[in-house]
């Protein structure tokens, strides 16, 4: 028995060496520590760091630092910086760029100016260590952002400028890191600055001119290879990190720049973004946080008063610097105390960039163990302070404003919004579904419904089974972006009748239809499908045609007729187009008259949506093609039309969809028919009318037409 037990016990000798057992233990920690500490209202990031302290070489010594842990730790560090760049809302930054830049200056200069003399003269560190530690105070990680999102104040201007200020602070601090590294190595001379300037210029050209073009080409050519998209993104991140090292700066700068370069090409609600966040949050980032905890030497804090003094001084200085920056921002922009609390709460937590800086400085022996351990304590304290301060200020802000951020679709279904998608060609659904995912209200519990109408004939059951099998693939696509999808197949003599009936059964708020196919003589004679739907459904209808992936677009060009602001569905379609622009980080180019432009600005302000928008005053609807001089093949065209009898209806609108198809065939395009009335109009006015005899008659006429056509052929 002993010969069996001894080899078994060998695997459990501390520190653990078996790679399978080590990996299993870390996965158990990643699983359990956030769950256990959540009961104590402690952020999960702190639980992972504390777990690393417990099992590390300075704790119970269950694990030791080895090459595998260092590899995963490096990947996690790069992953954190990549996601930080990827999640920045560039639209919000552009909308409030002046305020964001001023706040960025405050939150960078004040902690730096406060921290340097404290480290240099109070803690007696040298120039490099003092400057690097002080720059660490200037960074902030948006640990508390999910709190403002959950409480519905994420669109408040104070939140927008805090998020925007992250661009300036993180970029500036990472550049400072490169300078301090050069100074510590004794290479900070004229050649260093020339080399740094040239290499950063070349690096920036590659990242912001070459990489986005390659990414667009890749996403377009391999659109169906979804798993390849994630591998491509990872390759870009690590290639950028390597290029940054070749340029003479830290790899984390490359990862951050990769996030900024791919920001526009990876929408925040896309399946690809979901995969990136899921894998990072589940594996790489927790691995990194645990490895950070393993670096902490608890005995240094417990055995020496100097270490505790350093840790306490760093923590107090970091919190004071961020509070002063929030206070100055409040004075300049005349914000309320609650808004100041939001700014302080979001900007006071230190995690990603702070960890990156202190680890690089520690490995290069610029910073000592006291700074390292003090920084870990700083992270623990600031994350808790940020969480509590943000939640308290956000609740006050909700009370002050009277309610949470209004949902622009509240008047048309609110959180019960329901989108119905239908097209005659199954192959066109993928891009249309992607469009629906982007514009869907994320708070709505209703799924996106995909409808297929099968003709009522002898092979109807067979066609229904085929349709369901074809649509099952799209359920997986929606699931990848955590979007619920409902597949509906129905039988009807007339496709339009089936669409109308199902839209009422599920109480759809928005109908997304495929672009009409070429119609034959009898279809034109008896009425096409789109015309029947528009006549019998008084809901917002979007007729779409997508040729290229939406992430490859450069602008959204919207053409709005006069008096469109008087339609009931005006706010709904405008909010959806603005949401699409935000998801794709695209500017809006709107062609309309002056009165409509004012209504658009007021509606977006009420909804607290701020896409980059340019207005071109346009009234020449009879000479519609004059707009072609402003349109390129990479523009997404949106034509706002109207039903007959609507306030904004003009006869020229009837022919514009055909002109879009003829003259802008290479463009992605959408035609919007806004909701017109508050009450339902259409077939419900004819409750005693049965369409079955008429449908049978139409089928007979169509068969006669086909027979005559065959005779003439």
Buried (B, 14 or more C-beta within 10 A) or exposed (E): EEEEEEEEEEEEEEBBBEEEEBBEBBBEBBEEBBEEBEEEEBBBBBBBBBBBBBBBBBBEEBBBBEEEBEEBBBBBBBBBBBBBBBBBBBBBBBBBBEBBBBBBBBBBBBBBBBBBEBBBEEBEBEEBBBBBBBBBBBBBBBBBBEBBBEBBBBBBBBBBBBBBBBBBBBBBBBBBBBBBBBBBEEEBEEEBEEBBEEBBEEBEEBBEEEBBEEBBEBBEEEBEEBEEBBEBBBEBBBBBBEBBEEBBBBBBBBBBBBBBBBBBBBBBBBBBBBBBBEBBBEBBBBBBBBBBBBBBBBEBBEEEEEBBBBBBBBBEBBBBBBBBBBBBBBEEBEBBEBBBBBBBBBBBBBBBBBBBBBBBBBEBEBBBBBBBBBBBBBBBBBBBBBBBBBBBBBBBBBEEBEEBBBBBBBBBBBEBBBBBBBBBEBEBBBBBBBBBBBBBBEEBEBBBBBBBBBBBEEEEEEBBEBBEEBBEEBBEBBEBBEBBBBBBBBBBBBBBBBBBBBBBEBEBBBBBBBBBEEBEEBBEEBBBBBBBBBBBBBBBBBBBBBEBBBBBBBBBBBBBBBBBBBBBBBBBBBBBBBBBBBBBBBBBBBBBBEEBBEBBEEBBEEBBBBBBBEBEEBEEBEEBEEBEEEBEEBBBBBBBBBBEEBBBBBEEBEEBBEBBBEBBEEBBBBBBBBBBBEEEBBBEEEEEEEBEEEBEEBBEEBEEBEEEEEEEE
